[in-house]
């Protein structure tokens, strides 16, 4: 994510040393129960996101897959991707909207009226976006009324 940019190369090296592959404008193809799942990870960029997304997806091309997942830190990418290309997009970045009423049982934030994908599920056609609220509670702006979360997404049978 954006807070990791200054240490991105170090983070990637340390994760890989621990046997964890960090997908930065890359893909992994997994076999799960006899079905093929393509997982694409996009790098985070502040400016020129549309061009960066198009360049990366074009360079990667497509592979035969039963299900396609995109990892994109910034949920604004959901407006910029070809929705027919993925079934699921996983994002974060907004910290649930930073200020809202989520911890009181109402899924709302000050960012939602501005059209920001702040927390939870959103949909375009057959493509779904899930925006994780995260767990960061320090720094500015302060996080108020948005509870941290740990999420387990249970996906149904692959088509």
Long-range contacts (C-beta under 8 A, 24 or more apart in sequence): 1-44, 1-73, 1-74, 1-92, 1-93, 2-44, 2-46, 2-73, 2-74, 2-93, 4-44, 5-44, 23-71, 25-56, 25-59, 25-60, 26-60, 27-60, 27-63, 29-63, 29-65, 32-158, 33-158, 35-66, 35-67, 35-158, 36-63, 36-64, 36-65, 36-66, 36-67, 37-65, 37-66, 37-67, 37-68, 37-69, 37-158, 38-62, 38-63, 38-65, 38-67, 38-68, 38-69, 39-69, 39-70, 39-71, 40-68, 40-69, 40-70, 40-71, 40-86, 41-70, 41-71, 41-72, 42-70, 42-71, 42-72, 42-73, 42-77, 44-73, 44-74, 49-74, 49-76, 49-77, 49-80, 50-80, 53-77, 53-80, 53-81, 57-81, 57-82, 57-85, 66-158, 66-159, 67-158, 67-159, 75-116, 75-117, 75-118, 75-122, 75-129, 75-131, 76-116, 76-117, 78-117, 78-122, 78-124, 78-127, 78-129, 81-127, 83-124, 83-125, 83-126, 83-127, 84-125, 84-126, 84-127, 85-127, 86-127, 87-126, 87-127, 87-128, 88-127, 88-128, 88-129, 88-130, 88-155, 89-127, 89-128, 89-129, 89-130, 90-129, 90-130, 90-132, 91-117, 91-129, 91-130, 91-131, 91-132, 92-131, 92-132, 92-133, 92-134, 93-131, 94-118, 94-119, 94-131, 95-133, 95-134, 95-136, 95-143, 95-146, 96-131, 96-133, 96-134, 96-143, 96-146, 96-147, 96-149, 97-146, 98-141, 98-142, 98-143, 98-144, 98-146, 99-141, 99-142, 99-143, 99-144, 99-145, 99-146, 100-144, 100-145, 100-146, 101-145, 102-133, 102-145, 102-146, 102-147, 103-145, 103-146, 103-147, 104-145, 109-146, 119-146
